[in-house]
Amino acid sequence: MITQTKLTPTAAAAPTEITLPEPELSGVQWVNRWQGSKSLNDLEPEFQNSLNHFISALRSAGAMVTIAATYRPPERAWLMHWSYLLSKEQVKAAKIPVQRGINIKWDHGQEEKSISAAKEMADEFEISHLGVPPALASRHTQRKAVDMNISWSGILTIQDANGKSIKIQTAPQTGMNATLQEIGKSYGVIKFLKGLKDKPHWSTDGR
């Protein structure tokens, strides 16, 4: 004898209502979120090693080196990119795309107010002077770049990665010096390819 069990359909689950928080207006408070790093330890190991050797050679030669930025979280890069473009009036606030996980509202209702808030952010990010917007995906987000300021006085005598001692007697006495950039290249630390548009930037390939 076979006993059959009648299955009754389960009741449909009631829909769950999800209340999303209101977007927060743009402003300087966003700059302190998703903080970037200044530590060489947060870089990709191979580039970290190359950079350590280059910086060691610079400091041994008497140059001053100040690290401004290494790793940059993608969220921070996104905020930097769009605050720069809006501050330069290269995009309308209402046209900036929504980014998952960043509940920001760029449009303050008046374009002047939106631009003013973006300028405050760009100034706080210290990117207003740049000739290009910070990239959404860059060597910084890949842990393969550093922003650093280099300076010295007089003649800089420095060793390249092959142990050759080189005298730098030309100007400028900064990271923009062409001879120094060639020395950096010997270590695998390449100066930004677009020159004056981002003076402190060095990376694995100049991008």
C-alpha positions in Angstrom: 0.0 0.0 0.0 1.4 3.4 -1.0 0.6 6.5 1.0 0.6 9.8 -0.8 1.3 13.0 1.0 -0.4 16.1 -0.4 1.9 19.1 -0.5 0.4 22.4 0.0 2.0 25.4 -1.6 3.9 27.6 0.8 2.7 31.1 1.2 4.6 33.7 -0.7 7.0 35.6 1.5 6.0 39.2 2.1 8.2 41.7 0.3 10.8 43.3 2.4 11.0 47.0 2.3 14.5 48.5 2.3 15.0 52.1 3.2 18.1 53.6 1.7 19.7 56.5 3.5 19.5 59.9 1.9 22.7 60.8 0.0 25.0 63.2 1.8 25.9 66.4 0.2 29.5 66.8 -1.0 31.9 68.8 1.1 35.3 68.6 2.9 34.0 66.0 5.4 34.3 63.4 2.6 38.1 63.9 2.4 38.7 62.2 5.7 37.0 59.0 4.5 38.9 56.1 2.8 42.2 57.6 3.8 45.2 57.0 1.6 48.6 55.9 2.8 52.0 57.5 2.9 53.8 54.3 3.9 56.1 52.5 1.5 54.9 49.3 3.2 51.6 49.6 1.5 53.1 49.3 -1.9 53.4 46.2 -4.1 56.6 44.4 -2.9 58.6 44.7 -6.1 58.0 48.4 -6.5 58.5 48.9 -2.8 61.9 47.4 -3.0 62.9 49.5 -6.1 61.6 52.7 -4.4 63.4 51.9 -1.1 66.7 51.6 -3.0 66.2 54.8 -5.0 65.2 56.8 -1.9 68.2 55.4 0.0 70.5 56.6 -2.8 68.9 60.0 -2.7 69.2 60.4 1.0 72.7 59.1 1.1 73.6 61.8 -1.5 72.1 64.5 0.7 68.8 65.0 -1.0 65.6 65.6 1.0 62.7 63.2 0.2 59.2 63.7 1.5 56.5 61.1 0.8 53.1 62.6 0.1 51.1 59.5 -1.0 51.5 55.8 -1.9 48.4 53.5 -1.9 45.1 55.1 -2.7 41.8 53.3 -2.1 39.5 53.2 -5.2 36.8 55.1 -3.3 39.2 57.9 -2.5 40.4 58.0 -6.2 36.8 58.3 -7.3 36.1 61.2 -5.0 39.3 62.9 -6.1 38.5 62.4 -9.7 35.0 63.9 -9.7 35.7 66.7 -7.2 38.6 67.8 -9.5 36.5 67.8 -12.6 33.5 69.6 -11.0 35.8 72.1 -9.4 37.2 72.9 -12.8 33.7 73.1 -14.3 34.5 70.2 -16.6 31.4 68.3 -15.6 27.9 69.2 -14.3 27.1 68.1 -10.8 23.9 66.3 -12.0 25.9 64.4 -14.6 28.3 62.7 -12.2 27.5 59.0 -12.1 26.4 57.1 -9.0 29.1 55.0 -7.4 28.1 51.9 -5.4 29.2 52.3 -1.8 29.7 56.1 -2.0 26.4 57.8 -1.0 27.4 61.3 -2.0 25.2 64.0 -3.6 27.2 66.4 -5.8 24.2 68.5 -6.8 23.5 71.1 -4.2 20.5 72.5 -6.1 22.5 75.4 -7.5 25.6 74.8 -9.8 27.5 77.5 -8.0 27.1 75.8 -4.7 28.0 72.4 -6.2 31.2 73.8 -7.7 32.1 75.6 -4.5 31.8 72.4 -2.4 33.9 70.5 -5.0 36.6 73.2 -4.9 36.7 72.8 -1.1 37.2 69.1 -1.5 39.8 69.5 -4.3 41.8 72.0 -2.1 41.6 69.6 0.9 42.7 66.7 -1.3 45.6 69.0 -2.4 44.9 68.3 -6.1 43.7 71.7 -7.3 47.1 72.5 -8.8 47.2 69.4 -11.0 47.0 69.7 -14.8 45.1 66.4 -15.1 42.3 64.9 -12.9 43.4 62.0 -10.6 42.6 58.8 -12.4 39.7 56.6 -11.3 42.0 53.5 -11.7 45.7 54.4 -11.4 49.1 53.0 -10.3 48.2 54.5 -6.9 45.1 52.2 -6.6 47.3 49.3 -7.8 50.0 50.0 -5.1 52.5 50.8 -7.8 53.0 54.6 -7.4 54.3 57.2 -5.1 54.0 61.0 -4.9 57.2 62.4 -3.4 58.9 65.7 -3.2 62.7 65.7 -3.8 65.1 68.6 -3.4 68.7 69.4 -2.8 71.2 72.2 -2.9 74.5 72.5 -4.7 75.8 69.5 -6.7 74.1 66.1 -6.0 76.4 63.1 -6.4 74.3 60.0 -6.4 74.7 56.4 -7.4 72.4 54.8 -9.9 71.2 51.2 -9.6 74.4 49.9 -11.3 76.6 51.5 -8.7 77.8 54.3 -11.0 78.4 57.6 -9.3 76.8 60.5 -11.2 77.1 64.2 -10.5 74.0 66.3 -11.1 75.0 70.0 -11.6 71.9 71.1 -13.6 68.7 72.7 -12.6 66.1 72.2 -11.4 67.2 70.7 -8.1 64.0 68.7 -7.8 62.4 65.5 -9.0 61.8 67.3 -12.4 65.6 67.1 -13.1 66.0 65.1 -16.3 69.3 63.5 -15.1 67.7 62.4 -11.8 64.8 60.9 -13.7 67.2 58.7 -15.7 68.8 57.6 -12.4 65.3 56.8 -11.0 64.6 54.8 -14.2 67.7 52.6 -13.5 66.0 51.6 -10.2 62.7 50.9 -11.8 61.1 54.1 -10.5 59.7 56.1 -13.5 58.8 59.8 -13.4 55.3 60.7 -14.6 55.3 60.8 -18.4 53.1 63.9 -18.7 55.8 66.1 -17.0 54.6 69.2 -15.3 51.0 68.1 -15.0 51.8 66.0 -11.9 55.2 66.9 -10.6 55.5 64.6 -7.5 54.3 61.4 -9.3 56.6 58.4 -9.9 55.5 54.8 -10.6 56.4 51.5 -12.2 55.9 52.8 -15.7 55.4 56.6 -15.5 51.6 56.4 -15.5 
